[in-house]
Amino acid sequence: MNKEDLKKEFKGKFLGLRKIINSYDLIPHAPCDEFDALNHKILSNLYKGADFEKIKRVIDSKLISYYGLFPNEVEIEKLASEIIEWWNS
């Protein structure tokens, strides 16, 4: 796969993951790119072969430390499962 193909693949996956994350409406009325830092972190880990547990920890950590959300405000396991299922399809 050449560099342009990789860029296209990444962009498609980035947009697909953004759609999943935004569907959880973590911060009501937030701009569609609000969680792009989380998106990048998750994609980076997925490309490195991260499993469900790793993705769950990434989501948990980012939502708490970066976005200031509380664990009980987000269905982290459900989101991680959906992301892993999407990635493996």
Secondary structure, 3 states (H helix, E strand, C coil): CCHHHHHHHHHHHHHHHHHHHHCCCCCCCCCCCCCHHHHHHHHHHHHCCCCHHHHHHHHHHHHHHCCCCCHHHCCHHHHHHHHHHHHHC
